[in-house]
Amino acid sequence: MKRIIIFILASVIVIIGILYLLDKTKFTSLQKEILDEISEDDTVEISIKRYSDNARISTTDKEMIEKILADVSGTELKKEVNDVSSVSEYAIRIYLKNDKNGSSNLGFEVTKDKNYIVLFKKSGHTKYKVVSDNNYLKTIEKLDLQLPDE
């Protein structure tokens, strides 16, 4: 009888552990998904578009890029399997160029409510829910985006 109880308890603990680990794999960060792909050898250009009025800006200014990347670096994400129904507000594209690897593009879109991010990489796009509240768009929101010529 003792063996059966021990076996059942061990099985329950193993199942809970597996479920916990599976849930943990759904968590990541913008640091891991985007910023870790940027090397010191890369020439970086960031292009930002605000969808509400089509205002845009592109910059290669290292100081500005460092501020933007520092803001988003601590943003924690949870993989979202459901459709993100909120409308996107910002599109941030990061263009990387270097002599060794050529060029590549990374990017993400942020919803109006700032609760969701869609990451764009070579492998396609993935939807995430923002689980940290670190004001990750503070530098971007302060930028003087230019309205398109009409």
Backbone as CSV, one residue per row, in Angstrom:
resi,resn,N_x,N_y,N_z,CA_x,CA_y,CA_z,C_x,C_y,C_z
1,MET,0.820,-1.195,0.000,0.000,0.000,0.000,0.869,1.266,0.000
2,LYS,1.984,1.236,0.807,2.891,2.367,0.857,3.513,2.642,-0.512
3,ARG,3.866,1.604,-1.219,4.476,1.762,-2.548,3.518,2.436,-3.515
4,ILE,2.259,2.089,-3.458,1.263,2.689,-4.354,1.128,4.176,-4.067
5,ILE,1.058,4.548,-2.802,0.936,5.959,-2.422,2.187,6.726,-2.847
6,ILE,3.359,6.159,-2.606,4.609,6.807,-3.019,4.659,6.949,-4.536
7,PHE,4.245,5.930,-5.266,4.222,5.982,-6.726,3.261,7.071,-7.221
8,ILE,2.092,7.156,-6.634,1.106,8.171,-7.035,1.636,9.571,-6.734
9,LEU,2.206,9.776,-5.547,2.763,11.091,-5.197,3.916,11.461,-6.126
10,ALA,4.781,10.522,-6.414,5.903,10.789,-7.325,5.389,11.128,-8.718
11,SER,4.381,10.418,-9.179,3.797,10.695,-10.499,3.188,12.088,-10.551
12,VAL,2.472,12.471,-9.498,1.861,13.808,-9.439,2.946,14.882,-9.458
13,ILE,4.001,14.684,-8.690,5.100,15.653,-8.652,5.765,15.767,-10.023
14,VAL,5.987,14.656,-10.686,6.595,14.677,-12.024,5.695,15.405,-13.011
15,ILE,4.405,15.127,-12.975,3.456,15.786,-13.887,3.427,17.284,-13.638
16,ILE,3.363,17.704,-12.377,3.374,19.136,-12.046,4.678,19.776,-12.520
17,GLY,5.799,19.087,-12.326,7.086,19.606,-12.780,7.144,19.783,-14.286
18,ILE,6.635,18.820,-15.021,6.616,18.912,-16.488,5.738,20.064,-16.931
19,LEU,4.567,20.214,-16.335,3.670,21.318,-16.691,4.306,22.665,-16.371
20,TYR,5.004,22.740,-15.248,5.690,23.976,-14.880,6.770,24.317,-15.901
21,LEU,7.571,23.333,-16.285,8.634,23.575,-17.258,8.074,23.948,-18.625
22,LEU,6.984,23.321,-19.031,6.365,23.671,-20.310,5.863,25.108,-20.294
23,ASP,5.288,25.540,-19.181,4.810,26.917,-19.073,5.980,27.891,-19.062
24,LYS,7.092,27.523,-18.425,8.267,28.381,-18.373,8.864,28.617,-19.754
25,THR,8.765,27.642,-20.648,9.342,27.799,-21.982,8.574,28.810,-22.814
26,LYS,7.412,29.214,-22.363,6.629,30.216,-23.084,7.116,31.627,-22.781
27,PHE,7.991,31.788,-21.791,8.472,33.108,-21.405,9.812,33.401,-22.058
28,THR,9.990,34.655,-22.463,11.228,35.102,-23.070,11.333,36.608,-22.836
29,SER,12.211,37.269,-23.537,12.353,38.723,-23.418,12.765,39.292,-24.771
30,LEU,12.592,40.601,-24.909,13.080,41.255,-26.130,14.599,41.160,-26.199
31,GLN,15.241,41.113,-25.053,16.701,40.948,-25.029,17.086,39.659,-25.744
32,LYS,16.448,38.556,-25.371,16.787,37.256,-25.961,16.361,37.162,-27.420
33,GLU,15.200,37.685,-27.737,14.626,37.501,-29.068,15.190,38.453,-30.118
34,ILE,15.510,39.668,-29.728,15.950,40.672,-30.701,17.374,41.156,-30.415
35,LEU,17.591,41.672,-29.220,18.844,42.377,-28.938,20.066,41.473,-28.934
36,ASP,19.915,40.222,-28.541,21.062,39.313,-28.557,21.543,39.005,-29.968
37,GLU,20.762,39.324,-30.967,21.163,39.089,-32.354,21.977,40.246,-32.929
38,ILE,22.104,41.315,-32.165,22.871,42.479,-32.605,24.278,42.354,-32.048
39,SER,25.277,42.391,-32.933,26.668,42.288,-32.468,27.321,43.668,-32.502
40,GLU,28.466,43.759,-31.857,29.195,45.034,-31.817,29.698,45.442,-33.193
41,ASP,29.866,44.477,-34.083,30.367,44.769,-35.423,29.280,45.303,-36.354
42,ASP,28.026,45.211,-35.920,26.917,45.623,-36.777,26.781,47.135,-36.850
43,THR,26.488,47.609,-38.046,26.024,48.971,-38.226,24.509,48.892,-38.111
44,VAL,23.949,49.673,-37.195,22.526,49.549,-36.877,21.772,50.793,-37.326
45,GLU,20.634,50.556,-37.955,19.696,51.625,-38.276,18.337,51.197,-37.742
46,ILE,17.656,52.118,-37.084,16.316,51.836,-36.577,15.335,52.734,-37.297
47,SER,14.274,52.120,-37.755,13.181,52.833,-38.419,11.917,52.612,-37.592
48,ILE,11.223,53.704,-37.292,10.018,53.631,-36.470,8.867,54.263,-37.229
49,LYS,7.740,53.592,-37.208,6.525,54.123,-37.841,5.396,54.051,-36.826
50,ARG,4.662,55.166,-36.710,3.469,55.202,-35.869,2.269,55.080,-36.801
51,TYR,1.497,54.020,-36.645,0.402,53.737,-37.565,-0.747,54.734,-37.492
52,SER,-0.993,55.319,-36.323,-2.161,56.189,-36.170,-2.134,57.396,-37.105
53,ASP,-0.937,57.904,-37.420,-0.848,59.056,-38.320,0.214,58.871,-39.404
54,ASN,0.780,57.672,-39.512,1.826,57.341,-40.484,3.106,58.150,-40.306
55,ALA,3.313,58.742,-39.133,4.546,59.474,-38.867,5.687,58.469,-38.739
56,ARG,6.890,58.891,-39.168,8.032,57.983,-39.177,9.325,58.715,-38.852
57,ILE,10.300,57.894,-38.517,11.655,58.400,-38.333,12.616,57.240,-38.529
58,SER,13.780,57.532,-39.062,14.864,56.557,-39.163,16.100,57.203,-38.564
59,THR,16.879,56.403,-37.863,18.085,56.959,-37.260,19.219,55.950,-37.275
60,THR,20.431,56.488,-37.428,21.645,55.695,-37.279,22.482,56.259,-36.129
61,ASP,21.930,57.242,-35.414,22.606,57.867,-34.291,22.801,56.850,-33.171
62,LYS,24.062,56.546,-32.860,24.362,55.490,-31.893,23.771,55.771,-30.520
63,GLU,23.829,57.012,-30.077,23.300,57.360,-28.759,21.788,57.120,-28.696
64,MET,21.082,57.550,-29.715,19.632,57.357,-29.755,19.289,55.866,-29.823
65,ILE,20.014,55.126,-30.644,19.778,53.684,-30.778,20.032,52.988,-29.441
66,GLU,21.097,53.365,-28.752,21.387,52.770,-27.444,20.269,53.034,-26.443
67,LYS,19.703,54.248,-26.457,18.589,54.579,-25.549,17.371,53.711,-25.857
68,ILE,17.041,53.597,-27.135,15.874,52.800,-27.535,16.073,51.344,-27.142
69,LEU,17.245,50.799,-27.442,17.515,49.401,-27.128,17.585,49.159,-25.627
70,ALA,18.096,50.127,-24.872,18.132,49.993,-23.410,16.706,49.955,-22.843
71,ASP,15.816,50.774,-23.398,14.415,50.792,-22.940,13.749,49.437,-23.140
72,VAL,13.949,48.846,-24.302,13.244,47.597,-24.608,13.947,46.353,-24.060
73,SER,15.194,46.489,-23.623,15.970,45.309,-23.228,15.359,44.532,-22.067
74,GLY,14.728,45.186,-21.128,14.174,44.491,-19.968,12.745,44.020,-20.137
75,THR,12.206,44.152,-21.320,10.811,43.796,-21.544,10.648,42.284,-21.590
76,GLU,9.868,41.772,-20.649,9.624,40.332,-20.577,8.345,39.996,-21.323
77,LEU,8.358,38.849,-21.986,7.263,38.449,-22.867,6.800,37.032,-22.556
78,LYS,5.531,36.793,-22.851,4.991,35.441,-22.774,4.402,35.116,-24.138
79,LYS,4.784,33.970,-24.666,4.298,33.569,-25.978,2.778,33.490,-25.945
80,GLU,2.154,34.137,-26.904,0.693,34.223,-26.967,0.216,33.393,-28.149
81,VAL,-0.573,32.383,-27.892,-1.042,31.531,-28.973,-2.335,32.056,-29.584
82,ASN,-3.057,32.865,-28.842,-4.301,33.421,-29.375,-4.005,34.592,-30.293
83,ASP,-4.960,34.913,-31.125,-4.822,36.055,-32.010,-4.801,37.354,-31.209
84,VAL,-3.919,38.255,-31.573,-3.879,39.567,-30.956,-4.896,40.425,-31.689
85,SER,-5.929,40.807,-30.983,-7.014,41.530,-31.642,-6.817,43.036,-31.621
86,SER,-5.888,43.509,-30.824,-5.660,44.941,-30.723,-4.923,45.453,-31.962
87,VAL,-5.192,46.687,-32.316,-4.587,47.322,-33.481,-3.157,47.753,-33.148
88,SER,-2.248,47.582,-34.099,-0.855,47.977,-33.878,-0.714,49.489,-33.897
89,GLU,0.182,49.994,-33.048,0.448,51.427,-32.974,1.828,51.768,-33.520
90,TYR,2.833,50.975,-33.186,4.196,51.245,-33.639,4.773,50.035,-34.360
91,ALA,5.564,50.325,-35.380,6.379,49.308,-36.041,7.827,49.758,-35.885
92,ILE,8.639,48.914,-35.300,10.047,49.213,-35.095,10.859,48.201,-35.894
93,ARG,11.649,48.682,-36.832,12.482,47.825,-37.665,13.946,48.124,-37.364
94,ILE,14.709,47.066,-37.211,16.133,47.200,-36.916,16.897,46.576,-38.079
95,TYR,17.669,47.401,-38.772,18.445,46.952,-39.924,19.903,46.807,-39.496
96,LEU,20.441,45.613,-39.689,21.809,45.312,-39.284,22.670,45.072,-40.517
97,LYS,23.844,45.674,-40.520,24.802,45.444,-41.607,26.171,45.253,-40.984
98,ASN,26.891,44.243,-41.500,28.293,44.113,-41.122,29.047,43.431,-42.240
99,ASP,30.365,43.576,-42.205,31.218,43.071,-43.290,31.241,41.553,-43.362
100,LYS,31.065,40.882,-42.227,31.167,39.420,-42.198,29.880,38.733,-42.640
101,ASN,28.746,39.174,-42.108,27.482,38.462,-42.330,26.528,39.157,-43.290
102,GLY,26.940,40.250,-43.884,26.034,40.961,-44.786,25.023,41.778,-44.005
103,SER,23.746,41.640,-44.356,22.727,42.415,-43.665,21.566,41.522,-43.264
104,SER,20.832,41.977,-42.262,19.636,41.274,-41.825,18.688,42.285,-41.186
105,ASN,17.451,41.885,-41.066,16.432,42.755,-40.502,15.732,42.058,-39.355
106,LEU,15.464,42.813,-38.318,14.684,42.358,-37.181,13.604,43.407,-36.953
107,GLY,12.595,43.060,-36.230,11.606,44.075,-35.936,10.496,43.574,-35.057
108,PHE,9.696,44.539,-34.618,8.521,44.194,-33.842,7.478,45.288,-33.975
109,GLU,6.252,44.901,-33.781,5.133,45.838,-33.763,4.516,45.806,-32.380
110,VAL,4.068,46.969,-31.928,3.487,47.106,-30.604,2.036,47.535,-30.774
111,THR,1.145,46.914,-30.019,-0.269,47.273,-30.100,-0.531,48.589,-29.372
112,LYS,-1.680,49.211,-29.681,-2.037,50.496,-29.072,-2.038,50.430,-27.557
113,ASP,-2.534,49.337,-27.008,-2.594,49.218,-25.549,-1.255,48.828,-24.932
114,LYS,-0.233,48.604,-25.746,1.137,48.261,-25.345,1.219,46.920,-24.608
115,ASN,0.177,46.118,-24.690,0.153,44.835,-23.999,0.644,43.681,-24.860
116,TYR,0.775,43.911,-26.160,1.180,42.831,-27.064,2.255,43.315,-28.019
117,ILE,3.126,42.383,-28.383,4.191,42.644,-29.344,4.202,41.485,-30.336
118,VAL,4.372,41.816,-31.604,4.562,40.804,-32.633,6.001,40.948,-33.113
119,LEU,6.807,39.891,-32.916,8.210,39.913,-33.323,8.359,39.373,-34.732
120,PHE,9.174,40.038,-35.524,9.460,39.610,-36.889,10.936,39.268,-36.988
121,LYS,11.196,38.022,-37.365,12.562,37.548,-37.562,12.573,36.703,-38.828
122,LYS,13.728,36.171,-39.169,13.856,35.345,-40.367,12.857,34.198,-40.374
123,SER,12.603,33.644,-39.197,11.730,32.476,-39.098,10.249,32.819,-39.187
124,GLY,9.906,34.075,-39.329,8.504,34.475,-39.412,8.154,35.439,-38.295
125,HIS,6.895,35.422,-37.896,6.483,36.312,-36.815,5.821,35.513,-35.693
126,THR,5.981,36.025,-34.478,5.441,35.378,-33.290,4.799,36.442,-32.411
127,LYS,3.639,36.101,-31.852,2.902,37.038,-31.001,3.222,36.781,-29.540
128,TYR,3.426,37.874,-28.791,3.748,37.786,-27.373,2.909,38.774,-26.581
129,LYS,2.641,38.419,-25.345,2.014,39.323,-24.392,3.138,39.920,-23.552
130,VAL,3.099,41.233,-23.347,4.099,41.906,-22.517,3.726,41.654,-21.058
131,VAL,4.644,41.069,-20.293,4.347,40.744,-18.897,5.118,41.626,-17.912
132,SER,5.976,42.495,-18.397,6.681,43.432,-17.515,6.159,44.833,-17.780
133,ASP,6.185,45.639,-16.753,5.698,47.011,-16.885,6.877,47.955,-16.685
134,ASN,7.691,48.099,-17.722,8.910,48.894,-17.579,8.953,50.105,-18.506
135,ASN,7.798,50.535,-19.018,7.725,51.715,-19.891,8.733,51.605,-21.038
136,TYR,8.675,50.500,-21.741,9.663,50.178,-22.762,9.603,51.063,-24.008
137,LEU,8.593,51.897,-24.123,8.494,52.790,-25.290,8.792,54.252,-24.944
138,LYS,9.348,54.524,-23.763,9.492,55.920,-23.334,10.337,56.756,-24.297
139,THR,11.432,56.247,-24.800,12.253,57.018,-25.737,11.543,57.150,-27.085
140,ILE,10.941,56.080,-27.552,10.239,56.104,-28.836,9.098,57.111,-28.811
141,GLU,8.351,57.160,-27.723,7.216,58.084,-27.636,7.654,59.540,-27.568
142,LYS,8.878,59.805,-27.162,9.397,61.173,-27.084,9.990,61.650,-28.408
143,LEU,10.217,60.741,-29.341,10.831,61.111,-30.613,9.904,62.002,-31.426
144,ASP,10.523,62.872,-32.202,9.775,63.759,-33.079,9.607,63.065,-34.434
145,LEU,8.601,62.197,-34.515,8.346,61.491,-35.757,7.787,62.455,-36.794
146,GLN,8.192,62.254,-38.039,7.819,63.174,-39.102,6.599,62.654,-39.855
147,LEU,5.636,63.537,-40.067,4.465,63.166,-40.857,4.855,63.099,-42.321
148,PRO,4.236,62.205,-43.065,4.582,62.092,-44.489,4.147,63.343,-45.251
149,ASP,4.902,63.647,-46.302,4.522,64.773,-47.171,3.248,64.407,-47.911
150,GLU,2.369,65.372,-47.995,1.095,65.098,-48.678,1.018,65.799,-49.993
